[in-house]
Amino acid sequence: MRASLILSCDGRVDEGFRFCSGVNNVLLNFENIQHTPNYRSLIEYLDINSKLFEGSCFSINIISNTLHKIFELGYLNEKAYNLAIQFFQFHKRCGLCLKIEPVE
């Protein structure tokens, strides 16, 4: 699949003070992992539990659970998982988004 899993935030401005202008982070490139043993389990999870093939996810609980599942399946090493969790903590007030975007 020529797509990437993206964790992003919309940015945050409060009374004209800019905290963040928005950030996109590529968590996974599906094309690079499509022949791995847990690929089917990952895709099923993203489809059934996170519903990412229907559109972007803005639920903090679902995003948190999905990050943990990706780590649990071995697609994020411990350092990458910790960085994703730090991003999650820093930017949850910005409006987090987990989405799948096609790769051109």
VEXDREN-2710 file (C-alpha; in Angstrom, 1 decimal):
% VEXDREN-2710
k/r/px/py/pz
1/MET/0.0/0.0/0.0
2/ARG/1.4/3.4/-1.0
3/ALA/0.4/5.3/2.1
4/SER/1.7/6.5/5.4
5/LEU/0.3/6.7/8.9
6/ILE/0.6/10.2/10.1
7/LEU/0.3/11.6/13.7
8/SER/-0.3/15.3/13.6
9/CYS/-1.7/18.3/15.4
10/ASP/-3.7/21.2/14.1
11/GLY/-1.7/23.9/16.0
12/ARG/-2.8/26.1/18.8
13/VAL/-3.4/29.8/19.1
14/ASP/-4.9/31.4/22.2
15/GLU/-5.9/35.0/22.1
16/GLY/-3.4/35.7/19.3
17/PHE/-0.5/33.8/21.1
18/ARG/0.8/31.0/18.9
19/PHE/1.8/27.9/20.9
20/CYS/2.2/25.7/17.8
21/SER/1.7/26.1/14.1
22/GLY/0.9/22.5/13.4
23/VAL/3.1/19.4/12.9
24/ASN/2.9/16.2/10.9
25/ASN/5.0/13.1/11.8
26/VAL/5.1/10.0/9.7
27/LEU/4.9/7.0/12.0
28/LEU/4.8/4.3/9.4
29/ASN/5.2/3.9/5.7
30/PHE/3.0/1.0/4.8
31/GLU/4.9/0.2/1.6
32/ASN/8.0/-0.6/3.8
33/ILE/6.2/-3.0/6.1
34/GLN/3.7/-4.8/3.9
35/HIS/5.6/-8.1/3.9
36/THR/6.1/-8.3/7.6
37/PRO/4.4/-11.0/9.8
38/ASN/2.1/-8.6/11.7
39/TYR/1.0/-6.5/8.7
40/ARG/-2.4/-8.0/8.4
41/SER/-3.1/-7.6/12.1
42/LEU/-2.0/-4.0/12.0
43/ILE/-4.2/-3.2/9.0
44/GLU/-7.2/-5.0/10.6
45/TYR/-6.7/-3.0/13.8
46/LEU/-6.4/0.3/11.9
47/ASP/-9.6/-0.6/10.0
48/ILE/-11.8/-2.1/12.8
49/ASN/-10.7/-0.3/15.9
50/SER/-9.3/3.0/14.7
51/LYS/-11.5/3.2/11.6
52/LEU/-8.7/5.1/9.8
53/PHE/-9.7/3.8/6.4
54/GLU/-13.0/5.8/6.9
55/GLY/-11.2/9.0/7.7
56/SER/-9.0/10.8/10.2
57/CYS/-9.2/10.0/13.9
58/PHE/-9.4/12.9/16.5
59/SER/-10.2/10.8/19.6
60/ILE/-7.4/11.0/22.1
61/ASN/-8.2/7.6/23.6
62/ILE/-8.2/5.9/20.2
63/ILE/-5.0/7.6/19.2
64/SER/-3.3/6.5/22.4
65/ASN/-4.5/2.9/22.1
66/THR/-3.4/2.8/18.4
67/LEU/0.1/4.1/19.3
68/HIS/0.4/1.3/21.9
69/LYS/-0.9/-1.3/19.5
70/ILE/1.7/-0.3/16.8
71/PHE/4.4/-0.5/19.5
72/GLU/3.0/-3.9/20.7
73/LEU/3.1/-5.3/17.1
74/GLY/6.7/-4.3/16.8
75/TYR/6.3/-1.4/14.3
76/LEU/7.7/1.2/16.6
77/ASN/10.9/0.6/18.6
78/GLU/10.9/1.8/22.2
79/LYS/12.6/5.1/21.3
80/ALA/10.2/5.9/18.5
81/TYR/7.3/4.9/20.8
82/ASN/8.5/7.2/23.5
83/LEU/8.9/10.1/21.1
84/ALA/5.4/9.5/19.8
85/ILE/4.1/9.5/23.4
86/GLN/6.0/12.7/24.1
87/PHE/4.5/14.3/21.0
88/PHE/1.1/13.1/22.1
89/GLN/1.5/14.7/25.6
90/PHE/2.9/18.0/24.3
91/HIS/0.3/18.5/21.5
92/LYS/-2.9/17.0/22.8
93/ARG/-4.2/20.5/23.5
94/CYS/-3.5/21.4/19.9
95/GLY/-6.0/18.9/18.5
96/LEU/-4.3/15.6/17.7
97/CYS/-5.1/13.7/14.5
98/LEU/-4.1/10.2/13.3
99/LYS/-4.6/9.6/9.6
100/ILE/-3.6/7.6/6.6
101/GLU/-2.4/9.6/3.7
102/PRO/-1.5/8.3/0.2
103/VAL/2.2/8.6/-0.8
104/GLU/2.7/10.1/-4.2
END
